[in-house]
Amino acid sequence: MSAQPSFSVRLADTPDDLRAAQALRYDVFVQELGSDGPMVDHDAGLEIDRFDPFFDHMLVCDDATGQVVGVYRLLRQEQADKVGQFYGEDEYDLGPLKSSGRRLLELGRSCLHRDYRGGPAMFHLWTGLAAYVAEHEIDLLFGVASFHGTDIDAIAEPLSMLHHTHLAPADLRPRALDAVYQRMDLMPPDQIDRRRATLAVPALIKAYLRLGGCVGDGAFVDHRFNTTDVCLVLDTAQMNARQKRLYAGGR
């Protein structure tokens, strides 16, 4: 019986670390999911954007090979001030979050190598994030998470369920910008098959919801990335005791 792989979690601190994160993102977001962008380097196989120099990049590495098998991109308020905005402000009005007086952390570009999905690598990525949140005394986590594809009719049921059952409170509710606003309340609650809709929600979004997360008002159809995005918000103070233990890696 083969031994379980051992993992380590750290922040990228060299150009090679960043390239390894961008290479994994290329494999997942470009090759698997069909996204593209003005700074994507197809020759080198790197998914790059202008925000990369300002984010912290959390890496999960397979200790046996040294390979980067998971990444998370993290942006605190002071880092966003340097770039001039949060990444998500290209899609959402984040005014309620920014005026809340709470310490913010934007999450993005979360992905795992295909060979490590469904195993302990994701657990290590989340526990590394929990340690980062504690170290920087973060109050609110938020970020854009995606459904694959841009066919709204195909995901009308899960989008409607998110809107009707997980809408963020008004004082913490981002709203998709008017120019790109895609309404999410596409079906009335009594026409939604809750089980079927839940199965159609991507795993990352479900993970946030299990921790007490909620969604902003409206989706954004991103044809460049071949995704439909929702904005997730997680108030760390609102987690119940069991959720906190799970989030920190306990039982």
Backbone as CSV, one residue per row, in Angstrom:
resi,resn,N_x,N_y,N_z,CA_x,CA_y,CA_z,C_x,C_y,C_z
1,MET,0.859,-1.196,0.000,0.000,0.000,0.000,0.885,1.233,0.000
2,SER,0.695,2.105,-0.970,1.567,3.268,-1.107,1.292,4.274,0.002
3,ALA,2.355,4.992,0.407,2.237,5.991,1.463,1.504,7.220,0.941
4,GLN,0.793,7.876,1.860,0.124,9.120,1.506,1.177,10.192,1.246
5,PRO,0.958,11.029,0.235,1.926,12.088,-0.029,1.990,13.082,1.127
6,SER,3.161,13.683,1.296,3.370,14.716,2.309,3.436,16.068,1.611
7,PHE,2.841,17.088,2.241,2.759,18.401,1.614,3.325,19.476,2.537
8,SER,3.793,20.538,1.932,4.179,21.729,2.673,3.493,22.934,2.035
9,VAL,3.230,23.948,2.843,2.546,25.157,2.395,3.434,26.352,2.724
10,ARG,3.617,27.240,1.754,4.425,28.434,1.965,4.013,29.494,0.961
11,LEU,4.489,30.712,1.195,4.286,31.793,0.237,5.424,31.818,-0.767
12,ALA,5.102,32.128,-2.006,6.142,32.298,-3.033,7.060,33.441,-2.616
13,ASP,8.372,33.201,-2.714,9.304,34.278,-2.369,10.443,34.447,-3.368
14,THR,10.344,33.763,-4.510,11.334,33.918,-5.567,10.612,33.997,-6.915
15,PRO,11.284,34.527,-7.946,10.681,34.519,-9.282,10.327,33.111,-9.763
16,ASP,11.139,32.117,-9.405,10.831,30.744,-9.810,9.562,30.241,-9.141
17,ASP,9.353,30.620,-7.875,8.116,30.249,-7.190,6.909,30.814,-7.929
18,LEU,6.995,32.086,-8.303,5.870,32.724,-8.997,5.621,32.065,-10.345
19,ARG,6.689,31.732,-11.062,6.524,31.064,-12.355,5.865,29.697,-12.179
20,ALA,6.200,29.007,-11.103,5.579,27.700,-10.859,4.084,27.858,-10.618
21,ALA,3.694,28.909,-9.885,2.272,29.170,-9.662,1.585,29.517,-10.972
22,GLN,2.216,30.347,-11.773,1.630,30.754,-13.050,1.552,29.584,-14.028
23,ALA,2.503,28.651,-13.939,2.462,27.471,-14.810,1.296,26.558,-14.438
24,LEU,1.059,26.375,-13.128,-0.085,25.568,-12.707,-1.383,26.240,-13.115
25,ARG,-1.469,27.548,-12.933,-2.665,28.274,-13.354,-2.891,28.124,-14.855
26,TYR,-1.830,28.123,-15.639,-1.966,27.946,-17.092,-2.566,26.571,-17.395
27,ASP,-2.042,25.541,-16.730,-2.545,24.186,-16.972,-4.044,24.101,-16.677
28,VAL,-4.465,24.726,-15.569,-5.853,24.601,-15.129,-6.765,25.560,-15.878
29,PHE,-6.434,26.849,-15.833,-7.368,27.849,-16.346,-7.340,27.978,-17.875
30,VAL,-6.169,27.821,-18.471,-6.063,27.991,-19.920,-6.276,26.661,-20.645
31,GLN,-5.478,25.653,-20.287,-5.573,24.391,-21.015,-6.841,23.615,-20.689
32,GLU,-7.206,23.551,-19.418,-8.396,22.778,-19.053,-9.692,23.542,-19.297
33,LEU,-9.711,24.822,-18.898,-10.975,25.568,-18.886,-11.130,26.538,-20.049
34,GLY,-10.078,26.720,-20.844,-10.217,27.512,-22.055,-10.167,29.011,-21.872
35,SER,-9.598,29.500,-20.773,-9.510,30.947,-20.570,-8.322,31.525,-21.334
36,ASP,-8.280,32.842,-21.375,-7.191,33.551,-22.048,-7.108,34.942,-21.445
37,GLY,-6.115,35.703,-21.846,-5.956,37.049,-21.330,-4.813,37.737,-22.038
38,PRO,-4.747,39.071,-21.930,-3.746,39.821,-22.684,-2.311,39.532,-22.281
39,MET,-2.089,39.042,-21.057,-0.730,38.784,-20.608,-0.395,37.298,-20.520
40,VAL,-1.311,36.438,-20.947,-1.033,35.000,-20.936,0.106,34.702,-21.902
41,ASP,1.103,33.962,-21.419,2.258,33.598,-22.233,2.094,32.148,-22.675
42,HIS,1.560,31.967,-23.887,1.305,30.617,-24.375,2.599,29.882,-24.698
43,ASP,3.608,30.600,-25.152,4.878,29.942,-25.472,5.532,29.355,-24.233
44,ALA,5.500,30.114,-23.133,6.116,29.642,-21.888,5.153,28.826,-21.035
45,GLY,3.864,28.852,-21.393,2.875,28.126,-20.606,2.621,28.752,-19.251
46,LEU,2.427,30.101,-19.235,2.224,30.824,-17.981,0.954,31.663,-18.053
47,GLU,0.113,31.565,-17.032,-1.075,32.415,-16.920,-0.700,33.596,-16.024
48,ILE,-0.603,34.774,-16.617,-0.051,35.963,-15.957,-1.075,37.091,-16.057
49,ASP,-1.154,37.935,-15.033,-1.863,39.194,-15.199,-1.151,40.301,-14.427
50,ARG,-1.640,41.521,-14.583,-0.922,42.680,-14.046,-0.972,42.759,-12.525
51,PHE,-1.852,41.987,-11.903,-1.974,42.008,-10.443,-0.947,41.107,-9.751
52,ASP,-0.338,40.188,-10.477,0.540,39.197,-9.858,1.625,39.795,-8.959
53,PRO,2.297,40.902,-9.356,3.368,41.419,-8.488,2.877,41.928,-7.134
54,PHE,1.586,42.163,-6.985,1.071,42.769,-5.765,0.467,41.752,-4.797
55,PHE,0.099,40.599,-5.294,-0.497,39.554,-4.471,0.565,38.746,-3.738
56,ASP,0.177,38.139,-2.605,0.909,37.014,-2.054,0.384,35.758,-2.744
57,HIS,1.304,34.846,-3.044,0.937,33.615,-3.738,1.219,32.451,-2.802
58,MET,0.171,31.791,-2.328,0.321,30.645,-1.441,0.484,29.388,-2.282
59,LEU,1.489,28.595,-1.941,1.823,27.397,-2.698,1.669,26.161,-1.824
60,VAL,1.092,25.121,-2.391,1.119,23.798,-1.782,2.046,22.934,-2.620
61,CYS,3.055,22.346,-1.971,4.062,21.564,-2.690,4.035,20.109,-2.233
62,ASP,4.209,19.212,-3.171,4.385,17.797,-2.868,5.826,17.620,-2.395
63,ASP,5.999,17.237,-1.145,7.348,17.171,-0.583,8.225,16.149,-1.286
64,ALA,7.623,15.119,-1.864,8.422,14.075,-2.507,9.063,14.556,-3.798
65,THR,8.407,15.470,-4.479,8.897,15.917,-5.793,9.276,17.396,-5.822
66,GLY,8.801,18.148,-4.837,9.004,19.598,-4.864,8.056,20.316,-5.796
67,GLN,7.152,19.594,-6.452,6.232,20.185,-7.424,5.171,21.036,-6.736
68,VAL,4.883,22.201,-7.305,3.766,23.021,-6.844,2.482,22.411,-7.383
69,VAL,1.602,21.986,-6.469,0.388,21.280,-6.878,-0.885,22.041,-6.507
70,GLY,-0.740,23.154,-5.808,-1.893,23.973,-5.459,-1.468,25.411,-5.248
71,VAL,-2.337,26.340,-5.615,-2.015,27.754,-5.431,-3.260,28.519,-4.983
72,TYR,-3.013,29.626,-4.289,-4.051,30.580,-3.895,-3.414,31.959,-3.997
73,ARG,-4.142,32.921,-4.536,-3.636,34.286,-4.643,-4.352,35.165,-3.625
74,LEU,-3.589,35.935,-2.829,-4.110,36.645,-1.667,-3.719,38.110,-1.733
75,LEU,-4.709,39.005,-1.526,-4.457,40.448,-1.613,-5.104,41.156,-0.428
76,ARG,-4.259,41.749,0.431,-4.760,42.538,1.553,-4.975,43.984,1.109
77,GLN,-5.677,44.760,1.948,-6.006,46.141,1.607,-4.760,46.949,1.283
78,GLU,-3.692,46.807,2.084,-2.493,47.604,1.850,-1.815,47.247,0.529
79,GLN,-1.979,45.998,0.096,-1.449,45.618,-1.212,-2.321,46.174,-2.334
80,ALA,-3.638,46.139,-2.127,-4.549,46.703,-3.122,-4.314,48.195,-3.296
81,ASP,-3.968,48.883,-2.208,-3.689,50.312,-2.302,-2.520,50.582,-3.249
82,LYS,-1.555,49.656,-3.287,-0.388,49.843,-4.155,-0.746,49.681,-5.632
83,VAL,-1.629,48.749,-5.930,-2.026,48.543,-7.325,-3.139,49.504,-7.733
84,GLY,-3.829,50.067,-6.733,-4.873,51.044,-7.007,-6.287,50.508,-6.954
85,GLN,-6.438,49.212,-6.737,-7.764,48.589,-6.665,-7.610,47.144,-6.253
86,PHE,-8.726,46.537,-5.847,-8.792,45.092,-5.738,-9.065,44.513,-7.129
87,TYR,-8.644,43.294,-7.344,-8.867,42.629,-8.625,-10.356,42.611,-8.974
88,GLY,-11.192,42.291,-8.001,-12.621,42.128,-8.259,-13.354,43.401,-8.611
89,GLU,-12.697,44.562,-8.439,-13.379,45.820,-8.752,-13.572,46.031,-10.245
90,ASP,-12.950,45.210,-11.084,-13.243,45.258,-12.516,-14.627,44.684,-12.811
91,GLU,-15.189,43.926,-11.858,-16.476,43.276,-12.060,-17.540,43.725,-11.067
92,TYR,-17.126,44.080,-9.850,-18.078,44.348,-8.771,-17.806,45.677,-8.082
93,ASP,-18.877,46.291,-7.626,-18.780,47.438,-6.728,-18.548,46.882,-5.326
94,LEU,-17.342,47.103,-4.807,-16.976,46.574,-3.501,-17.138,47.613,-2.402
95,GLY,-17.864,48.694,-2.694,-18.032,49.780,-1.740,-18.476,49.331,-0.362
96,PRO,-19.495,48.455,-0.249,-19.919,48.032,1.086,-18.802,47.366,1.888
97,LEU,-17.965,46.582,1.249,-16.862,45.940,1.953,-15.800,46.953,2.349
98,LYS,-15.452,47.835,1.422,-14.376,48.789,1.670,-14.758,49.824,2.724
99,SER,-16.049,50.101,2.867,-16.497,51.087,3.848,-16.883,50.448,5.182
100,SER,-16.664,49.144,5.312,-17.094,48.427,6.513,-16.180,48.674,7.707
101,GLY,-14.972,49.151,7.445,-14.009,49.320,8.520,-13.354,48.020,8.950
102,ARG,-13.629,46.934,8.242,-13.075,45.612,8.580,-11.808,45.368,7.770
103,ARG,-10.943,44.484,8.282,-9.725,44.117,7.554,-10.092,43.105,6.468
104,LEU,-9.749,43.427,5.216,-10.181,42.654,4.063,-9.045,41.813,3.491
105,LEU,-9.419,40.667,2.946,-8.492,39.835,2.185,-9.223,39.320,0.959
106,GLU,-8.693,39.651,-0.219,-9.267,39.149,-1.471,-8.569,37.852,-1.864
107,LEU,-9.378,36.855,-2.212,-8.885,35.552,-2.624,-9.128,35.350,-4.116
108,GLY,-8.221,34.649,-4.768,-8.435,34.378,-6.176,-7.464,33.352,-6.726
109,ARG,-7.704,32.944,-7.968,-6.845,32.016,-8.707,-6.556,30.739,-7.928
110,SER,-7.544,30.250,-7.197,-7.364,29.002,-6.466,-7.470,27.830,-7.427
111,CYS,-6.481,26.952,-7.396,-6.553,25.752,-8.240,-5.610,24.678,-7.715
112,LEU,-5.926,23.440,-8.093,-5.107,22.280,-7.775,-4.745,21.552,-9.059
113,HIS,-3.561,20.973,-9.083,-3.175,20.084,-10.173,-4.193,18.943,-10.261
114,ARG,-4.517,18.534,-11.469,-5.584,17.541,-11.673,-5.312,16.240,-10.920
115,ASP,-4.054,15.866,-10.731,-3.739,14.601,-10.066,-3.908,14.665,-8.552
116,TYR,-4.165,15.850,-8.017,-4.222,16.021,-6.556,-5.607,16.448,-6.084
117,ARG,-6.568,16.471,-6.963,-7.908,16.877,-6.567,-8.609,15.740,-5.829
118,GLY,-9.451,16.119,-4.870,-10.175,15.125,-4.109,-9.360,14.460,-3.024
119,GLY,-8.164,14.983,-2.759,-7.309,14.415,-1.725,-6.896,15.464,-0.706
120,PRO,-5.820,15.201,0.026,-5.429,16.086,1.136,-4.805,17.408,0.710
121,ALA,-4.455,17.581,-0.555,-3.819,18.835,-0.972,-4.727,20.037,-0.703
122,MET,-6.036,19.879,-0.972,-6.956,20.989,-0.735,-7.049,21.310,0.751
123,PHE,-7.012,20.279,1.587,-7.013,20.496,3.025,-5.819,21.366,3.436
124,HIS,-4.653,21.080,2.884,-3.453,21.853,3.225,-3.561,23.289,2.711
125,LEU,-4.162,23.460,1.557,-4.341,24.817,1.031,-5.245,25.630,1.956
126,TRP,-6.332,25.022,2.416,-7.263,25.732,3.302,-6.640,26.001,4.669
127,THR,-5.883,25.046,5.207,-5.277,25.287,6.511,-4.188,26.348,6.412
128,GLY,-3.474,26.381,5.284,-2.505,27.461,5.081,-3.191,28.809,5.018
129,LEU,-4.333,28.856,4.351,-5.103,30.098,4.292,-5.573,30.513,5.685
130,ALA,-6.021,29.542,6.491,-6.473,29.857,7.849,-5.347,30.481,8.662
131,ALA,-4.137,29.961,8.528,-3.005,30.523,9.264,-2.707,31.946,8.800
132,TYR,-2.808,32.191,7.508,-2.579,33.530,6.951,-3.622,34.508,7.479
133,VAL,-4.872,34.076,7.504,-5.964,34.912,8.007,-5.713,35.291,9.469
134,ALA,-5.290,34.307,10.266,-5.029,34.580,11.684,-3.840,35.532,11.844
135,GLU,-2.780,35.303,11.078,-1.582,36.135,11.191,-1.884,37.599,10.890
136,HIS,-2.718,37.851,9.893,-2.995,39.219,9.463,-4.306,39.773,10.047
137,GLU,-4.919,39.019,10.948,-6.127,39.456,11.653,-7.217,39.924,10.676
138,ILE,-7.481,39.066,9.694,-8.459,39.376,8.659,-9.877,39.204,9.203
139,ASP,-10.744,40.147,8.866,-12.147,40.090,9.282,-13.066,39.561,8.183
140,LEU,-12.796,39.969,6.949,-13.661,39.597,5.829,-12.835,39.017,4.697
141,LEU,-13.216,37.849,4.248,-12.657,37.258,3.042,-13.645,37.483,1.906
142,PHE,-13.128,37.764,0.724,-14.016,37.878,-0.423,-13.233,37.545,-1.680
143,GLY,-13.954,37.283,-2.734,-13.305,37.011,-4.005,-14.297,36.493,-5.019
144,VAL,-13.900,36.559,-6.263,-14.715,36.056,-7.368,-14.448,34.567,-7.537
145,ALA,-15.512,33.787,-7.596,-15.420,32.359,-7.888,-16.327,32.061,-9.081
146,SER,-16.027,30.989,-9.768,-16.600,30.826,-11.107,-17.326,29.515,-11.334
147,PHE,-18.383,29.612,-12.127,-18.960,28.482,-12.838,-18.238,28.386,-14.182
148,HIS,-17.971,27.190,-14.633,-17.371,27.016,-15.953,-18.425,27.256,-17.027
149,GLY,-18.056,28.065,-18.034,-18.946,28.314,-19.152,-19.706,29.622,-19.016
150,THR,-20.301,30.043,-20.117,-20.993,31.336,-20.175,-22.457,31.208,-20.605
151,ASP,-22.985,29.992,-20.598,-24.384,29.758,-20.949,-25.230,29.934,-19.695
152,ILE,-25.855,31.091,-19.550,-26.625,31.396,-18.342,-27.801,30.442,-18.171
153,ASP,-28.446,30.077,-19.259,-29.583,29.160,-19.150,-29.174,27.838,-18.499
154,ALA,-27.947,27.393,-18.781,-27.482,26.107,-18.268,-27.251,26.123,-16.764
155,ILE,-27.012,27.313,-16.196,-26.740,27.402,-14.760,-27.776,28.278,-14.049
156,ALA,-28.924,28.481,-14.683,-29.956,29.343,-14.087,-30.409,28.821,-12.733
157,GLU,-30.517,27.495,-12.591,-31.017,26.941,-11.332,-30.038,27.160,-10.178
158,PRO,-28.755,26.789,-10.308,-27.858,27.053,-9.178,-27.653,28.537,-8.904
159,LEU,-27.617,29.374,-9.931,-27.506,30.812,-9.686,-28.704,31.323,-8.900
160,SER,-29.892,30.870,-9.271,-31.103,31.301,-8.579,-31.096,30.829,-7.129
161,MET,-30.634,29.603,-6.898,-30.566,29.103,-5.528,-29.619,29.945,-4.686
162,LEU,-28.462,30.282,-5.242,-27.510,31.118,-4.504,-28.144,32.455,-4.145
163,HIS,-28.855,33.045,-5.099,-29.473,34.349,-4.854,-30.537,34.250,-3.762
164,HIS,-31.369,33.229,-3.826,-32.500,33.147,-2.903,-32.098,32.680,-1.508
165,THR,-31.009,31.913,-1.402,-30.683,31.306,-0.103,-29.365,31.769,0.500
166,HIS,-28.512,32.439,-0.267,-27.186,32.789,0.249,-26.791,34.235,-0.064
167,LEU,-27.749,35.111,-0.250,-27.435,36.502,-0.571,-26.829,37.192,0.651
168,ALA,-25.752,37.935,0.423,-25.065,38.627,1.512,-25.966,39.695,2.128
169,PRO,-25.800,39.985,3.431,-26.552,41.089,4.025,-26.245,42.396,3.301
170,ALA,-27.206,43.302,3.304,-27.094,44.520,2.492,-25.842,45.321,2.805
171,ASP,-25.414,45.349,4.075,-24.263,46.178,4.437,-22.935,45.549,4.038
172,LEU,-22.964,44.296,3.535,-21.740,43.627,3.077,-21.946,43.007,1.696
173,ARG,-22.807,43.619,0.893,-23.203,42.983,-0.365,-22.575,43.680,-1.571
174,PRO,-21.543,43.095,-2.173,-21.045,43.632,-3.439,-22.114,43.500,-4.512
175,ARG,-22.032,44.357,-5.523,-23.001,44.290,-6.623,-22.248,44.333,-7.942
176,ALA,-22.606,43.453,-8.856,-21.985,43.481,-10.175,-22.179,44.858,-10.810
177,LEU,-21.144,45.344,-11.469,-21.210,46.666,-12.081,-22.335,46.718,-13.106
178,ASP,-22.978,47.878,-13.195,-24.146,48.014,-14.067,-23.852,47.581,-15.498
179,ALA,-22.650,47.893,-15.990,-22.321,47.609,-17.389,-22.253,46.106,-17.681
180,VAL,-22.057,45.296,-16.636,-21.887,43.856,-16.845,-22.874,43.033,-16.021
181,TYR,-23.813,43.682,-15.351,-24.698,43.012,-14.399,-25.530,41.919,-15.059
182,GLN,-25.428,40.712,-14.521,-26.263,39.589,-14.930,-27.089,39.162,-13.716
183,ARG,-28.398,39.335,-13.793,-29.231,38.969,-12.641,-29.136,37.475,-12.366
184,MET,-29.235,37.132,-11.101,-29.130,35.738,-10.672,-30.480,35.132,-10.293
185,ASP,-31.482,35.962,-10.003,-32.797,35.439,-9.630,-33.586,35.108,-10.890
186,LEU,-33.154,34.054,-11.555,-33.710,33.674,-12.855,-34.888,32.713,-12.730
187,MET,-35.033,32.104,-11.562,-36.132,31.178,-11.310,-36.716,31.480,-9.935
188,PRO,-38.034,31.351,-9.766,-38.618,31.537,-8.436,-38.229,30.376,-7.518
189,PRO,-38.168,30.623,-6.206,-37.718,29.578,-5.275,-38.494,28.267,-5.386
190,ASP,-39.794,28.342,-5.629,-40.595,27.113,-5.628,-40.398,26.262,-6.877
191,GLN,-39.632,26.760,-7.846,-39.349,25.970,-9.046,-37.946,25.367,-9.030
192,ILE,-37.198,25.600,-7.954,-35.817,25.131,-7.872,-35.761,23.759,-7.210
193,ASP,-35.100,22.827,-7.859,-34.798,21.529,-7.258,-33.508,21.711,-6.463
194,ARG,-33.642,21.805,-5.145,-32.499,22.183,-4.306,-31.324,21.203,-4.447
195,ARG,-31.613,19.915,-4.474,-30.539,18.931,-4.587,-29.811,19.064,-5.925
196,ARG,-30.567,19.162,-6.988,-29.955,19.281,-8.314,-29.149,20.573,-8.428
197,ALA,-29.695,21.661,-7.882,-28.994,22.939,-7.935,-27.695,22.887,-7.142
198,THR,-27.735,22.249,-5.981,-26.529,22.151,-5.147,-25.448,21.352,-5.848
199,LEU,-25.840,20.269,-6.494,-24.861,19.456,-7.227,-24.193,20.245,-8.351
200,ALA,-24.886,21.230,-8.884,-24.352,22.018,-9.998,-23.455,23.166,-9.542
201,VAL,-23.396,23.421,-8.237,-22.538,24.488,-7.720,-21.102,23.976,-7.642
202,PRO,-20.123,24.706,-8.191,-18.724,24.258,-8.136,-18.246,24.027,-6.709
203,ALA,-17.287,23.107,-6.571,-16.822,22.675,-5.253,-16.276,23.829,-4.422
204,LEU,-15.538,24.752,-5.045,-14.964,25.855,-4.275,-16.057,26.739,-3.689
205,ILE,-17.093,27.020,-4.470,-18.189,27.847,-3.964,-18.892,27.128,-2.819
206,LYS,-19.117,25.823,-2.958,-19.758,25.067,-1.882,-18.909,25.094,-0.615
207,ALA,-17.591,25.063,-0.764,-16.715,25.108,0.414,-16.905,26.414,1.173
208,TYR,-16.988,27.534,0.459,-17.227,28.819,1.118,-18.596,28.843,1.795
209,LEU,-19.597,28.298,1.137,-20.936,28.299,1.709,-20.983,27.475,2.997
210,ARG,-20.272,26.349,3.023,-20.243,25.524,4.226,-19.620,26.265,5.400
211,LEU,-18.748,27.202,5.116,-18.100,27.989,6.165,-18.891,29.235,6.535
212,GLY,-20.086,29.376,5.978,-20.913,30.525,6.292,-20.840,31.644,5.274
213,GLY,-20.267,31.374,4.113,-20.132,32.397,3.090,-21.452,32.749,2.433
214,CYS,-21.450,33.863,1.731,-22.641,34.334,1.024,-22.196,35.000,-0.280
215,VAL,-23.164,35.372,-1.103,-22.845,35.876,-2.438,-23.339,37.305,-2.611
216,GLY,-22.686,38.013,-3.522,-23.100,39.357,-3.874,-24.296,39.347,-4.815
217,ASP,-24.715,40.541,-5.173,-25.877,40.734,-6.040,-25.415,40.757,-7.490
218,GLY,-25.849,39.761,-8.252,-25.541,39.724,-9.674,-24.288,38.937,-9.994
219,ALA,-24.286,38.364,-11.181,-23.140,37.617,-11.691,-22.482,38.415,-12.810
220,PHE,-21.315,37.953,-13.199,-20.563,38.569,-14.294,-20.194,37.468,-15.280
221,VAL,-20.619,37.610,-16.519,-20.303,36.635,-17.561,-18.990,37.048,-18.211
222,ASP,-17.959,36.254,-17.972,-16.609,36.584,-18.424,-16.258,35.718,-19.635
223,HIS,-16.499,36.265,-20.820,-16.251,35.489,-22.043,-14.767,35.254,-22.275
224,ARG,-13.917,36.143,-21.789,-12.473,35.962,-21.964,-11.985,34.733,-21.217
225,PHE,-12.526,34.526,-20.012,-12.109,33.389,-19.205,-13.041,32.191,-19.338
226,ASN,-14.110,32.318,-20.145,-15.074,31.241,-20.333,-15.689,30.814,-19.006
227,THR,-16.075,31.813,-18.194,-16.662,31.549,-16.888,-17.845,32.480,-16.635
228,THR,-18.643,32.125,-15.661,-19.649,33.019,-15.091,-19.294,33.177,-13.618
229,ASP,-19.034,34.411,-13.203,-18.470,34.682,-11.885,-19.525,35.161,-10.900
230,VAL,-19.368,34.745,-9.654,-20.127,35.303,-8.541,-19.120,35.812,-7.518
231,CYS,-19.532,36.794,-6.736,-18.660,37.351,-5.707,-19.050,36.760,-4.356
232,LEU,-18.099,36.104,-3.710,-18.325,35.463,-2.418,-17.774,36.325,-1.299
233,VAL,-18.463,36.333,-0.172,-18.048,37.075,1.013,-18.137,36.144,2.208
234,LEU,-17.103,36.148,3.036,-17.096,35.326,4.234,-16.638,36.166,5.413
235,ASP,-17.547,36.382,6.360,-17.260,37.131,7.576,-16.703,36.148,8.595
236,THR,-15.416,36.250,8.918,-14.801,35.257,9.795,-15.417,35.274,11.188
237,ALA,-15.971,36.400,11.608,-16.577,36.487,12.937,-17.898,35.734,13.018
238,GLN,-18.492,35.430,11.870,-19.804,34.787,11.855,-19.735,33.270,11.774
239,MET,-18.542,32.719,11.670,-18.430,31.262,11.639,-18.856,30.687,12.986
240,ASN,-19.571,29.600,12.951,-19.902,28.961,14.220,-18.713,28.127,14.703
241,ALA,-18.792,27.600,15.901,-17.640,26.933,16.499,-17.193,25.733,15.668
242,ARG,-18.140,24.967,15.160,-17.751,23.802,14.364,-17.053,24.224,13.084
243,GLN,-17.559,25.264,12.422,-16.949,25.745,11.191,-15.546,26.252,11.450
244,LYS,-15.354,26.939,12.561,-14.015,27.431,12.878,-13.037,26.267,13.055
245,ARG,-13.479,25.197,13.728,-12.590,24.058,13.915,-12.250,23.425,12.573
246,LEU,-13.232,23.277,11.699,-12.976,22.714,10.376,-12.019,23.585,9.594
247,TYR,-12.243,24.910,9.659,-11.440,25.853,8.889,-9.986,25.833,9.348
248,ALA,-9.777,25.602,10.654,-8.417,25.585,11.200,-7.797,24.199,11.156
249,GLY,-8.532,23.245,10.618,-7.971,21.901,10.443,-8.256,20.961,11.599
250,GLY,-9.180,21.313,12.508,-9.498,20.456,13.628,-10.616,19.495,13.304
251,ARG,-11.233,18.950,14.373,-12.325,17.995,14.188,-13.619,18.540,14.776
